[in-house]
Amino acid sequence: MNPVQFYKCLSDETRLRSLLLIEMEGELCVCELTEALDEIQPKISRHLAQLRKYALLLDRRQRQWVFYRINPALPEWAKFVLSSTAENNQVFLSENLKRLRAMGERPERAKACC
């Protein structure tokens, strides 16, 4: 991963908040991010596409939902930046988390099997 690309991805507030919320929640879908960030779906989708393009996020389809998670193949330094930023900036994300947790009818994730 190129550090310049990584930090450029973090330089946009919508992308940063999305990454940090995904880091905290494990995975989120577009509708959850739309609610948490109080943004329109096309804007969220455009930013998620850019994060996928630079391999910061991976996605998986579950019925009509597409869930996004942090790419586990990120270099350790990049994972540390994300986890440390999320952990040490609770106030920055407090309103987003409040909206996310108040969201009704969140999509249910598939249960792990075996």
WOWOHU-V314917 format. One line per field, one symbol per residue. phi: phi as a letter, one per 20 degrees, with the letter a starting at -180 (. if undefined). psi: psi as a letter, one per 40 degrees, with the letter a starting at -180 (. if undefined). A space follows every 50 residues. Layout:
# WOWOHU-V314917
phi->???
psi->???
This chain:
# WOWOHU-V314917
phi->.fgffgfffffeffffffffffgfenabdgfffgffelcegfffffffff ffgemecdcbecleedddbfffegggffffgffffffecgfgdgffffff fefelffeefffdl
psi->hhdddddddeehddddddddddddediiidddddddefiidddddddddd dddefdiiiihhbeihiiihheeiiddddddddddddefdddeddddddd dehifiihihihi.
